[in-house]
Amino acid sequence: MTKFSDTAPILVTCPRDMPEYLQAELTRLGFSRTIPLDAGVEVHGSLDDCMRLNLWVRTGHRVLFELKRFRAFDADELYREAKRIAWEEYIPADGYFRVDASVRDTTVNDARFAGLRVKDAVADRFTGLTGARPDSGPDTSGVCLFLHWRENRATLYLDTTGEPLPRRGYRKRPHKAPMQETLAAACVLASGWPGLAAEGGHFIAPMCGSGTLPIEAALMAMNGAPGLLRDEFAFMRVVGYTPEAWDDLLGQAEDAEVPEIKGRIIATDHDPEAIEAARDNARLAGVGDFIEFQVCDFTETEVPEGPGVVMLNPEYGMRLGEIESLKAVYKGIGDFFKRRCGGKAGFIFTGNMDLAKCVGLRTKRRRVFWNAKIECRLLEYELYAGTKKGGGPQ
């Protein structure tokens, strides 16, 4: 019997304004009780469940398994409470561990010092028990711990992920300012693409850059687990981990993949280097056969008949000269939507709402997302196949 079967709260973290998509994912994965938070969703489960979450979650960043909640008014109390945890049940005596911390409104304002006190507690407990202690440092090559401390409330977690989940392993060629994988996945989910894919709809990605949007769309269409692309997770260094259990999960995920998709996924960019990078990334992601790549201006992108999603991620423009030249681009997107994309759901992801006004179409819905520190919008446009009373396509 190992600690992998014990149950506790599990916090799956994500960027702000993304918990609703993560919550929907966790519900589909069979977690009946989900609690959305500002930057994550809490469920209840075991370390075995954490392995499955690391394999399947698309919009989360880390999977944190709760070890202990306690009150700590200062660093000394934090040390004492941390030292009471049976770390020898999680960290190999000859292993390695790291500690990350997030602190706010506490008597300790330096997260590094708070992490150091936890590290001292772990080391001192091992030394007291065995006379030796595991090594520690900044690498994610061992057991990863995470401290969340607000005012006098502290929680210590096992970070079962290590390197964050957005680092899927397929984006070896990022090209220019690529969209993070979890953000791309959230945008694709928000578009309703998974349902359309099952019905034979199409996903069209002009301005595809290094291909993150169409790759995430293809992974969803084929029911591909994003964690299949990674070789390492932090749970693999926890005491009690068995490679056989992980191999079993990998086998189940591979069996769940759909060998063919009904609709078409089309990705274009005017930059040949971008398309070359996107092709390489798609091949590494295992979806190269599902995406049709083409070098062309976005206005020349093929748009097949039938229902589907058209999603663009144009530049935002950071300087006045760029903004002036981009006005024509955004106007061109509006014209492309009107002339070529009737009957589709159109989407633009942008961090510049002034430029978005140049599209010249009324938005059906606006969803807030953060791209790093930039507040962005995923703008949805309903593109009618025919004409509406009083004029042409709206």
C-alpha positions as CSV (number, residue, x, y, z in Angstrom):
1,M,0.0,0.0,0.0
2,T,1.5,3.4,-1.0
3,K,0.5,7.0,-0.6
4,F,-0.7,7.0,-4.2
5,S,-4.1,5.6,-3.1
6,D,-4.7,8.2,-0.3
7,T,-7.2,10.9,-1.1
8,A,-7.0,14.6,-0.5
9,P,-8.0,17.9,-2.1
10,I,-6.3,18.4,-5.5
11,L,-5.8,21.9,-6.9
12,V,-5.4,22.2,-10.6
13,T,-4.1,25.7,-11.3
14,C,-4.8,27.8,-14.5
15,P,-4.6,31.4,-15.6
16,R,-7.3,33.7,-14.4
17,D,-10.4,33.9,-16.6
18,M,-9.8,30.2,-17.5
19,P,-11.3,28.3,-14.6
20,E,-14.7,27.7,-16.4
21,Y,-13.0,25.8,-19.2
22,L,-10.8,23.9,-16.8
23,Q,-13.9,23.0,-14.7
24,A,-15.7,21.7,-17.7
25,E,-12.6,19.6,-18.5
26,L,-12.5,18.1,-15.0
27,T,-16.2,17.3,-15.1
28,R,-15.7,15.4,-18.4
29,L,-12.9,13.5,-16.8
30,G,-15.3,12.2,-14.2
31,F,-14.8,14.5,-11.2
32,S,-18.3,15.0,-9.9
33,R,-17.5,17.8,-7.3
34,T,-15.5,20.7,-8.7
35,I,-14.8,23.9,-6.9
36,P,-13.8,26.8,-9.2
37,L,-11.4,29.3,-7.7
38,D,-9.8,32.6,-9.1
39,A,-6.9,30.8,-10.7
40,G,-7.7,27.1,-10.6
41,V,-10.2,24.4,-9.8
42,E,-10.2,22.1,-6.8
43,V,-11.3,18.5,-6.9
44,H,-10.8,15.5,-4.5
45,G,-8.8,12.5,-5.4
46,S,-5.6,10.5,-5.1
47,L,-2.1,10.7,-6.5
48,D,-3.3,8.1,-9.0
49,D,-5.8,10.7,-10.1
50,C,-3.1,13.3,-10.3
51,M,-1.3,11.1,-12.8
52,R,-4.5,11.0,-14.9
53,L,-5.0,14.7,-14.6
54,N,-1.4,15.4,-15.8
55,L,-2.0,13.2,-18.8
56,W,-5.4,14.7,-19.9
57,V,-5.8,18.3,-18.7
58,R,-5.5,20.8,-21.6
59,T,-6.1,24.2,-19.9
60,G,-4.4,23.7,-16.5
61,H,-0.8,24.5,-15.5
62,R,-0.1,22.4,-12.4
63,V,-1.7,19.6,-10.5
64,L,-1.1,20.1,-6.8
65,F,-1.9,17.3,-4.3
66,E,-2.6,18.8,-0.8
67,L,-0.5,17.5,2.1
68,K,-1.5,19.8,4.9
69,R,-3.4,22.9,5.7
70,F,-2.5,24.8,8.8
71,R,-2.2,28.2,10.5
72,A,1.2,29.9,10.5
73,F,1.7,33.4,12.0
74,D,5.4,33.5,11.3
75,A,8.3,31.7,9.8
76,D,9.1,29.7,12.9
77,E,5.5,28.3,13.1
78,L,5.7,27.5,9.4
79,Y,8.9,25.5,10.0
80,R,7.4,23.6,13.0
81,E,4.2,22.7,11.1
82,A,6.1,21.6,8.0
83,K,8.5,19.5,10.0
84,R,5.5,17.5,11.3
85,I,4.7,16.1,7.8
86,A,6.0,12.6,7.2
87,W,8.2,13.7,4.3
88,E,9.9,10.3,4.3
89,E,6.7,8.8,2.9
90,Y,7.0,11.0,-0.2
91,I,10.6,11.9,-0.8
92,P,13.3,9.2,-1.2
93,A,16.0,9.5,1.4
94,D,18.7,9.5,-1.4
95,G,16.5,11.7,-3.7
96,Y,16.2,15.4,-4.5
97,F,13.5,18.0,-3.9
98,R,12.7,21.6,-4.6
99,V,10.3,24.0,-2.9
100,D,8.4,26.8,-4.6
101,A,6.3,29.3,-2.6
102,S,3.7,32.0,-3.1
103,V,3.2,34.3,-0.1
104,R,1.1,37.4,0.4
105,D,-0.1,39.4,3.4
106,T,2.1,37.4,5.8
107,T,4.8,38.3,8.3
108,V,7.3,37.0,5.7
109,N,7.2,38.9,2.5
110,D,9.9,37.0,0.7
111,A,8.7,33.9,-1.0
112,R,12.2,32.6,-1.3
113,F,12.7,32.8,2.5
114,A,9.4,31.0,3.1
115,G,10.5,28.3,0.8
116,L,13.8,28.0,2.5
117,R,12.1,27.5,5.9
118,V,10.1,24.6,4.4
119,K,13.3,23.2,2.9
120,D,14.9,23.4,6.3
121,A,12.0,21.6,7.9
122,V,12.2,18.7,5.4
123,A,16.0,18.4,5.7
124,D,15.9,18.5,9.5
125,R,13.2,15.9,9.7
126,F,15.2,13.5,7.6
127,T,18.4,14.2,9.5
128,G,16.6,13.5,12.8
129,L,15.3,10.2,11.5
130,T,18.2,8.8,9.6
131,G,21.2,11.1,10.1
132,A,21.1,12.0,6.4
133,R,19.0,14.1,4.1
134,P,18.0,14.3,0.4
135,D,19.6,17.0,-1.7
136,S,17.6,20.1,-2.6
137,G,17.8,22.9,-5.1
138,P,16.1,24.7,-8.0
139,D,15.8,21.8,-10.5
140,T,12.5,20.0,-11.3
141,S,14.3,16.7,-11.5
142,G,13.1,15.5,-8.1
143,V,10.1,15.8,-5.9
144,C,8.5,19.2,-6.2
145,L,6.8,20.9,-3.2
146,F,4.6,24.1,-3.3
147,L,3.7,26.4,-0.4
148,H,0.7,28.7,-0.6
149,W,0.6,31.2,2.3
150,R,-1.9,34.0,2.7
151,E,-2.1,35.9,6.0
152,N,-2.0,33.1,8.6
153,R,-3.4,30.3,6.4
154,A,-0.8,28.0,4.8
155,T,-1.1,25.0,2.6
156,L,1.7,22.6,1.5
157,Y,1.3,20.6,-1.7
158,L,3.1,18.0,-3.7
159,D,3.5,19.6,-7.1
160,T,2.9,16.4,-9.2
161,T,3.6,18.2,-12.5
162,G,7.1,19.8,-12.3
163,E,7.6,21.6,-15.6
164,P,4.2,23.3,-16.2
165,L,1.6,21.5,-18.4
166,P,1.7,24.1,-21.2
167,R,5.1,22.7,-22.1
168,R,3.5,19.8,-24.0
169,G,6.8,18.9,-25.8
170,Y,5.8,19.5,-29.4
171,R,6.7,23.2,-29.8
172,K,10.4,22.8,-30.7
173,R,10.2,25.6,-33.2
174,P,8.2,28.5,-31.6
175,H,8.7,31.0,-34.3
176,K,7.5,34.6,-33.5
177,A,5.5,35.3,-30.3
178,P,3.7,32.0,-30.1
179,M,0.4,31.6,-28.2
180,Q,0.8,29.4,-25.1
181,E,-0.6,25.9,-25.5
182,T,-3.1,26.2,-22.6
183,L,-4.4,29.5,-23.9
184,A,-4.8,28.1,-27.4
185,A,-6.6,25.1,-26.0
186,A,-9.0,27.4,-24.0
187,C,-9.7,29.5,-27.1
188,V,-10.5,26.3,-29.1
189,L,-12.7,25.0,-26.4
190,A,-14.5,28.3,-26.2
191,S,-15.3,28.1,-29.9
192,G,-17.3,24.9,-29.5
193,W,-14.9,23.1,-31.8
194,P,-15.0,19.7,-30.1
195,G,-18.7,19.3,-30.8
196,L,-18.3,20.5,-34.3
197,A,-15.4,18.2,-34.9
198,A,-17.6,15.2,-33.9
199,E,-20.2,16.3,-36.5
200,G,-17.7,16.7,-39.3
201,G,-17.1,20.4,-39.0
202,H,-13.9,22.2,-40.1
203,F,-11.3,24.3,-38.3
204,I,-9.6,27.0,-40.3
205,A,-6.6,28.8,-38.9
206,P,-5.3,31.6,-41.1
207,M,-2.3,33.5,-39.7
208,C,-1.4,30.2,-37.9
209,G,2.2,31.2,-37.0
210,S,3.9,28.1,-35.4
211,G,0.6,26.2,-35.4
212,T,-0.5,26.1,-31.8
213,L,-4.2,26.8,-32.5
214,P,-4.6,24.1,-35.2
215,I,-2.4,21.6,-33.3
216,E,-4.6,22.0,-30.2
217,A,-7.7,21.7,-32.3
218,A,-6.4,18.5,-34.0
219,L,-5.5,17.0,-30.6
220,M,-9.1,17.5,-29.5
221,A,-10.5,16.2,-32.7
222,M,-8.5,12.9,-32.4
223,N,-9.1,12.8,-28.6
224,G,-5.3,12.9,-28.1
225,A,-4.1,13.3,-24.5
226,P,-1.7,16.2,-24.3
227,G,0.4,14.5,-21.7
228,L,1.3,11.7,-24.0
229,L,3.9,14.0,-25.6
230,R,5.9,14.4,-22.4
231,D,8.5,12.0,-20.9
232,E,8.8,13.5,-17.4
233,F,6.4,14.6,-14.6
234,A,7.3,15.3,-11.0
235,F,5.1,12.5,-9.6
236,M,7.5,10.0,-11.1
237,R,10.0,10.8,-8.3
238,V,7.5,10.4,-5.4
239,V,7.9,7.3,-3.2
240,G,5.5,4.6,-4.3
241,Y,5.3,5.6,-7.9
242,T,5.3,2.5,-10.2
243,P,6.1,2.9,-13.9
244,E,3.6,0.1,-14.6
245,A,0.6,2.2,-13.4
246,W,1.7,5.1,-15.7
247,D,2.2,2.7,-18.6
248,D,-1.3,1.5,-18.1
249,L,-2.7,5.0,-18.3
250,L,-0.6,5.7,-21.4
251,G,-2.0,2.6,-23.0
252,Q,-5.6,3.6,-22.2
253,A,-5.0,7.0,-23.7
254,E,-3.5,5.6,-26.9
255,D,-6.5,3.3,-27.3
256,A,-8.9,6.2,-26.9
257,E,-7.4,8.1,-29.9
258,V,-9.5,8.4,-33.0
259,P,-7.6,7.3,-36.1
260,E,-9.4,9.6,-38.5
261,I,-11.3,12.9,-38.1
262,K,-14.4,13.7,-40.1
263,G,-13.8,17.3,-41.1
264,R,-10.8,19.3,-42.3
265,I,-8.2,21.3,-40.3
266,I,-6.6,24.0,-42.5
267,A,-3.7,26.2,-41.4
268,T,-2.2,29.0,-43.5
269,D,0.4,31.7,-43.1
270,H,2.1,34.1,-45.5
271,D,5.5,33.3,-43.9
272,P,7.1,30.1,-45.3
273,E,9.3,29.8,-42.2
274,A,6.1,29.9,-40.0
275,I,4.5,27.1,-42.0
276,E,7.8,25.0,-41.9
277,A,7.8,25.4,-38.1
278,A,4.1,24.6,-37.8
279,R,4.6,21.4,-39.9
280,D,7.4,20.3,-37.7
281,N,5.5,21.0,-34.5
282,A,2.4,19.2,-35.8
283,R,4.5,16.2,-36.7
284,L,6.0,16.1,-33.2
285,A,2.5,16.4,-31.7
286,G,1.4,13.4,-33.7
287,V,-1.2,15.3,-35.7
288,G,0.8,16.1,-38.9
289,D,-1.6,13.9,-41.0
290,F,-4.7,15.8,-39.7
291,I,-3.7,19.4,-40.7
292,E,-3.4,20.8,-44.2
293,F,-0.8,23.5,-44.3
294,Q,-0.4,26.2,-47.0
295,V,1.7,29.3,-47.5
296,C,-0.6,32.1,-48.6
297,D,-2.1,35.4,-47.5
298,F,-5.0,34.9,-45.0
299,T,-7.4,36.2,-47.6
300,E,-6.6,33.3,-49.9
301,T,-7.2,30.6,-47.3
302,E,-9.5,27.8,-48.5
303,V,-12.7,27.7,-46.6
304,P,-14.6,24.5,-47.2
305,E,-18.4,24.3,-47.4
306,G,-20.3,23.3,-44.2
307,P,-20.2,24.3,-40.6
308,G,-16.9,25.1,-38.9
309,V,-14.7,27.5,-37.0
310,V,-12.4,30.2,-38.5
311,M,-10.0,31.5,-35.9
312,L,-7.3,34.2,-36.3
313,N,-4.7,35.5,-34.0
314,P,-3.4,38.7,-35.6
315,E,-0.7,40.9,-34.2
316,Y,-1.8,43.5,-31.6
317,G,0.6,46.3,-32.6
318,M,2.9,47.8,-29.9
319,R,4.0,51.0,-31.7
320,L,2.1,53.7,-33.5
321,G,3.6,52.8,-36.9
322,E,2.6,49.2,-36.5
323,I,-0.9,50.1,-35.3
324,E,-1.5,52.2,-38.4
325,S,-0.5,49.4,-40.8
326,L,-2.5,46.8,-38.8
327,K,-5.8,48.8,-39.3
328,A,-5.9,47.6,-42.9
329,V,-5.2,44.0,-41.7
330,Y,-8.1,44.0,-39.3
331,K,-10.4,45.6,-41.9
332,G,-9.2,42.8,-44.3
333,I,-10.2,40.2,-41.7
334,G,-13.7,41.6,-41.6
335,D,-13.9,41.6,-45.4
336,F,-12.6,38.0,-45.4
337,F,-15.3,36.9,-42.9
338,K,-18.1,38.6,-45.0
339,R,-17.0,37.3,-48.4
340,R,-15.6,33.9,-47.7
341,C,-16.8,32.6,-44.3
342,G,-20.6,32.6,-44.4
343,G,-22.1,29.9,-42.2
344,K,-19.0,29.6,-40.0
345,A,-18.3,30.9,-36.5
346,G,-15.6,33.5,-36.8
347,F,-13.1,34.3,-34.0
348,I,-10.4,36.9,-33.5
349,F,-8.0,36.7,-30.6
350,T,-6.5,40.2,-29.9
351,G,-5.1,42.4,-27.2
352,N,-6.0,45.6,-29.0
353,M,-9.7,46.5,-29.0
354,D,-9.1,49.7,-30.9
355,L,-7.8,47.6,-33.8
356,A,-10.7,45.2,-33.4
357,K,-13.1,48.1,-34.2
358,C,-11.6,48.1,-37.7
359,V,-13.1,44.6,-38.4
360,G,-16.4,46.4,-39.0
361,L,-18.6,43.5,-37.8
362,R,-20.8,43.3,-34.7
363,T,-19.5,40.8,-32.1
364,K,-21.7,38.0,-30.9
365,R,-19.7,37.4,-27.7
366,R,-16.5,38.7,-26.1
367,R,-14.5,36.5,-23.7
368,V,-11.6,37.8,-21.6
369,F,-8.3,36.0,-21.6
370,W,-4.9,37.0,-20.4
371,N,-1.9,36.5,-22.7
372,A,0.9,36.9,-20.1
373,K,0.3,40.4,-18.8
374,I,-1.8,41.6,-21.7
375,E,-5.6,41.6,-21.2
376,C,-7.0,40.1,-24.4
377,R,-10.4,39.3,-25.9
378,L,-11.6,36.3,-27.9
379,L,-14.1,38.0,-30.2
380,E,-16.8,35.8,-31.7
381,Y,-18.7,36.7,-34.9
382,E,-21.8,35.0,-36.3
383,L,-21.2,34.8,-40.0
384,Y,-24.5,34.3,-41.8
385,A,-24.5,32.1,-44.9
386,G,-27.1,34.2,-46.7
387,T,-28.3,37.8,-46.1
388,K,-30.1,39.3,-43.2
389,K,-33.0,41.6,-43.6
390,G,-31.8,45.0,-44.4
391,G,-28.4,44.2,-45.9
392,G,-25.6,41.7,-46.5
393,P,-23.8,39.5,-44.1
394,Q,-23.4,41.0,-40.6
